[in-house]
């Protein structure tokens, strides 16, 4: 049975189950995906040589069912993957049985809005329509950038261009489609002329090809290669000043936004609410909004995840919480009006410039090994994979290792945000959710950071 016929039959059977009272509701999300993939070797260590080029296509269908609960105030829930090669009725019965063992407080599912939201561009049309041309362009950019990376030997690389279209339908009459795209680049390189015992292995990804800075990616890889076996640990400090980039900054703000979701209040987790202060002091004030309408960004969408029309709005103004995310389900549980707030993190530029950093001693963290953020405590820690210690006189020492940690509420007190803006647009993966950010390229943190490394003067 082809997917169209399969979905039609599944919808008919689900509708019949609702009409008979066996189900209270359902939602169905059917996705068709396509991936163009190229795998490269580099026999001479200087250029890409494609040894495998393939196109992979797939289809999947995810079903959510809601069955009558043990009483009128409860509902059974279950989520399964529907398989086209199995009898539909058999799979629906299994979903029903699963739902009876998972009782939740009842809520009303979102239906179609009176006025449909305006369309939002969620997919890079070049990745959708011209994937091969995009891959050729990325290969050329990578080749040119690597030619400038002195002292590096290229070992291998991978390049994927992905596209999918999903169609969501529900028992409440909600129906819409979402297109998504992303590009993924991975490369492995080492020091030229050395024994192959240490390798730098990095990747970069983005929803739109334009947001993938190939030259910057290769430059960052080359810098890591340059310090293989030739770097120092940072000095131990209980009150360090660090400069972080947009990737780390966006992940930290993502944790803050989690506490601005009303679901945390219902689940009795730490949460922020209107009127609370976050950060402050002298420095640049935090102005944080959500915007689901920015074209080709990871968290852009016409509809929020719960089926409500997505809406932009401010969450924090001048370090004061002015609103929070009230979703359809948990809003109903708390007696709050769902507001549809969702989308990419948008932060206003600050005042920090390169000139303003002159005469300041700090550690620039170019790359964290693995930035671990506790979204409940709003604390974080990581080893430094690559960084620079900048002395007050401007002298620079490359550093690696050591453990740096901080407290976000203190970090955003007296901080400085860069005057230049950048984007982070990372699609979801098996280990992290999608992340969309438009805001300062960097942040200078002067409070709430400690660093464990070498004792001062140890390597003198």
N, C-alpha and C positions, 0 to 999 in steps of 0.2 A: 504494500500500500504506500503511495507517495505521501509526502508530508501534508499536502493540502487536504487530501481525502482523510488522512489520519486525524488531523486537527478538527475537521468538520464533524467527523463521527464522534470524537472525544467531546466536543462542545455539545453536541446533541444529547449524549448520555449524561453529561454533567447537568444540563438544563433540566432533564427529566428527573434527576435525583433531587434537585431543588424543588421542583413542582410537587414531588411526592412527599416532601418534608424530610427526606433522608439526609439532605445537606442543607445547611443554612446559607452557604455561599461558596464561591471558588474564584480563583484567578489562574490564568494560563499565560505563560511567557514562552513563545516559540522563537528560536534564534537560528539563523543561517549564517555561517561564518566562512571566511576565505583567508588563507594565509599564503603569501609568496615568501619563500625562504631561500636564502643563499648561504652556503657554508664555504669558507675560504681557508686555504692553507697559504703558506708563504715560503716556498722552498729556498729562496735566496735571502729571506729575511727582510726584504725591502718593498715588496709589492704584493697585492692581493691576487690570488689565483683560485678562482671558483672551482671547487671539485664536486659540488652538488647544488643543483637548482631544482626546486620542487614547488608545486602548488598543492596545498592541502585544504580540502573543503570539509565542512561538518554541519550537522544539524542537531539541535537538542530542544527538548521541551520540558519546562519545569512547571509543576502543578502545585498549587496551594489549595487545600480543602478545609472547610470550616463546617463542622457537624454539630447537631444539637448537643448541648452539654448536659451535665447531671441535673441542672435546673436552669431556669430562664436567665440567670445571671452569669452562666458559664457557657463556653464554646470549646469544642474539641478542635485541635489544629494539627495539620500534618503537611509535610512538604516532600515531594518525591519527583524523580525524573521519570517521565513517561517514555516508554520504549515502543517504537512503531512495529517491532517484530513480535510483540506479545499481545494477546487479547486485551482490549481496552477495559472491558467489564471486570476482568480479573485484577487489573492494576488498580482500578477505582475501589474495588472491595478491599484491597490491601491498604490503600490510603485511608479509607474509612476506619478500618481496624486500628491503624496507627493513631488516628486522631482521637479515638475514644480513650486512649491512654494518656493523652496530653490535654488536660483541662486548664483553660485560661479564663480570666475575667472577660465577659463578652464586650464587644464594641461593634459599632456600625461601620461597615466597609465604605470606602470612598466611592462615590458614583460620578458620572460625567458632570462637569460644571455647567452652569447655565450659559456661560460664555467661555468657549475654549480658549486656552492660553495661546499667545502668539507663537509661531514656530521658532525654534532655536536651532542654530547650526551646531550640531554635535559631532560632525565628521569632517575631516579634511577632504575636500573633493578630489584633490590630486592623489591622495592615497587610495581613494575609492575607485577613481576612473583611470588613473595612469600609474599603477604600482610599479611596473617595470621601468618606466622613465624615471620615477623617483629613486629607485634603487641604483640606476646608472649614475644619477647625479650625486647620490651619497657616496658611492664608490669613488667617483672622481674627486670629490671634496676630501675624502679620507686619504686618498693617494697623495694629493697635493700637500695636505697637512702633515702627513707622516714624512714626506721628503724633507721637511724642516725640523724634524725631531732628531737632532744629532745624538749619536751614541746609543740608539735604540735598534733592536732587532725585532721584527714582527714575526710572531709565531702562527697565529690563527685569528680568524674573525668570523662573526655571524651577523647576518642582516635579515630581519623579518619585517614585512609590511602586512598588517592585519586589518581586516574590515569585517563588520558584522551588521546585520539588521535584525532587530527584535520586534515582534508584534505582541502586545499585551492585550488580553481581553478578560473580562470578569463577569460574574453573575449580576453585577449592578449596572451593566451597560457601559462600563469604562472600556475604551478601545483607542489605542494609539501605537505608533511605531517609533523606534529610536534607532538611528544609525550611529555606529561608533567606528573609530579608526585608531590605529597607533603604529608607530615605527619603533623598532628595537635594534640597537647596535651594540655588539659585544666585541672586545678585542683583547688579545693576550700578547704581551711583549716583554722583552728582557734587555739587559745590557748587551750591547754588541761586543763580540769578542770574548765574552765570558762563558764559563761552563754553565750549561743549562740547569741550574739548581735553584734559582730564584726568579719568579715570574710575577709580573703585574697583570692582573685579570680584572677588567672593569667593564661596565655596561652603562648605557644611557638609553632613555626611552621618553617618548612624548606622544601626545594625541595628534599633533600636527607636525609635518616635516619641517616647517619654518622654525619651530621651537627647539629643534635638535641642532645645537651648535657643535658641528663636527670639529672645527679647528680648536675650540676650547676643550673638547673631550680629549683629543689627541695630546694637546699641551699638558693637561692634567695627568694623563697616563705617563707622558715622557718625564714629567717632574718626579713622579713616584719611582720610575726606573732609575733616575739620576741619584736617588738617595738610598737605593738598595744597599744595605750593609754600610752606609756612610751617613749616619745621622745621630743626633743626640736626643736623650729624653728631656722633656721640659723640667724645669726646676719645681720642686714642691712648694706650694703656696696655699694658704688658707683663704686668701682673698685675691684671686687672680682676675685680670682683665682679659677678656677674649673677644675676638672678632669672628663672628660666624657668618656663613653665606645664606643665600635664599633657601637652599634645600633644607638645612637644619632649622632655620627660622620658620619655614612653613610647617614642618613636622611639629614643632613646639606649639605653634598656634592651633594646629589641628587638635592637640590634646586639650587646649583651653576651650575650643568650641565644643568638645565632647561634654564638658561640664556646663555648657550653656544649652544643652538639650534637656527638655523637661523629663525625658525618660529616666535620667539619673535621679531626679527627686522621687519618682515613683518606685524605683528599684532600691531606694535608700542608699544611694551612692553619693559621694560629695558632689555638690552642684553649686552653680552661681545663678543668681537671679537679679532682676532689675533693682538698681540701687546699690548693689555691691561694688566695691572698688577692686580693681585689678591693676597692680603696679602703681605708677605715679612718680612723685618727686620731681626733682629737676631733670632736665633732659627732654626727650621727645615723647609726647603723649601718644598712647596707642589709640588709633582710630580703626576699628575693625568692622567690616561689613561682609555680607554674603551676596553674591550675584550669580544667578543661574543663566544669564543671557549672554555672557561673553562668548563670541564665536570660537568653536574648536578648542574648548577647554575641558579638562577632565570631568568637572562637576557641573557642566552646563546641561540643562534639561528643561523642557517645557513643563514636565510634571516631576514632583518630588517623589521619593522612593515609596511613599505610602499612597500614591495616586492623586494627591492634592495638586492643584496648579502651583508650580514653583513661583516663589516671590522673592525679590531682592529686599534687603533691609539692613539697617545698622544693628549691631550687637553691642559694641563698646564704643563710647565717645568720650574722649579725654580721660581714659582709664576708668570710666564708670559704665557699668552694665546698664544698657537702656532697653534691651529686649532679649529674648531667648527663643530657641527653636521649639515650637509646639506642634508636634506631629499629630496625625489623625487619631491613632490608637491611644497613646499615652496622654494626649490632651483630654480625650474623653474620660479616661480614668481619673484625672485630676480635676475634672470640672472646668477645664480651660478651653477657650476657643482655638481650634487649630489654625495656624497662621501661614503654613506653606513656606516658611523661611528655609531656604536651602541654597546650595550653589558653591561657587568658588570663593575662597578667602580673598578679600580685597582690603589692603592696608595702605593708608596714606603715606607718602614719602616723608622722611624726616630731614634733618639738617646736616647729617654727617657727610663730610667730603674728605678726599685724600689730604687736602691741606690741613683740615681740622685734626687729623691724626698725627701730624708732625709734632715731635716732642713728647709723644705718649708712648709708654712702654706697654706692650700687650702681646698676646699670642694669637696669631691668625690660624684658625683651624680650617685648613683647606679641605680635609676629608676626615670624617669620623669612621672608625672601624665598623661600629654598629651602634647607632644612637638609640639607646633604650630609654623610653619615656614612660613614666607611670602616670597615666591620665587621671588616676584618683588622688594621688598625693601631689601631682604636678611637680614631680622631681625627675631628674634625668642623669644619665651617666654614659660614658663611653671612653674607649681607648682612642688616642689620636693616631690615625693612620698616616696622616701627613699634615705638617703645619710649619709655621715660621714663628720664631721669637723675634720681635722687633724691639730693639732697645730704644731708649729715649733719644740717643744720638743718631738713630736711623740705621744702625748696623743690623744685619739680618743673619740668623742662624736657623738652618733647617732642623726640625725636630720630628720625632716619631716615637710612639709609645707613651707610657704614662697614662693615668686615668684622670679624666676631668669630669666633674659632676656639678649640678646646680639645682636651684629652686626657682621655678618660673615666676612665682609671685615677686620674689626678690629681684630676679633678672630683669623684669620689666619696670623696675623702679630705678629711675635715673639713667635709663639706657639711652643710646643714640641710634637712630635709624638712618640708613643712607638716603641721600637725596636722589639717587638714581633708582629706577624701578626695573624689575625683572619678572619673568614668568616661571612657574613650575606647573607642569601639566602631565602628571604621571597616571597612566591607566591602571586599573586594578590588576593585581597579580595573585598568585597562590599564597603569598605571604604578607601582602599589604593592600589596603583599600585604595581606591582612586584618590588622588590629591590634586586639587587645582588651586593655584595661588597667584595673585598679581599684587606685588608690593615691593618694599625696599629690597635691594640686592644684598644688603648686609646689615648687621646689627652689632654694635659695640656694647658688650655687657660688662659692667663694672661692679656689680653687687651679686652676692649669692653664688659665687663660683669658687670651687676649691680644686686644686690640682695636685695629684700625687705622682712624683717622678723622682729625679735625682736630688740629692742634697746639694745646695749651692756650693759651687767650686769643686764638685766631686771629680769632674773631668779636666780640671785645670792642670 
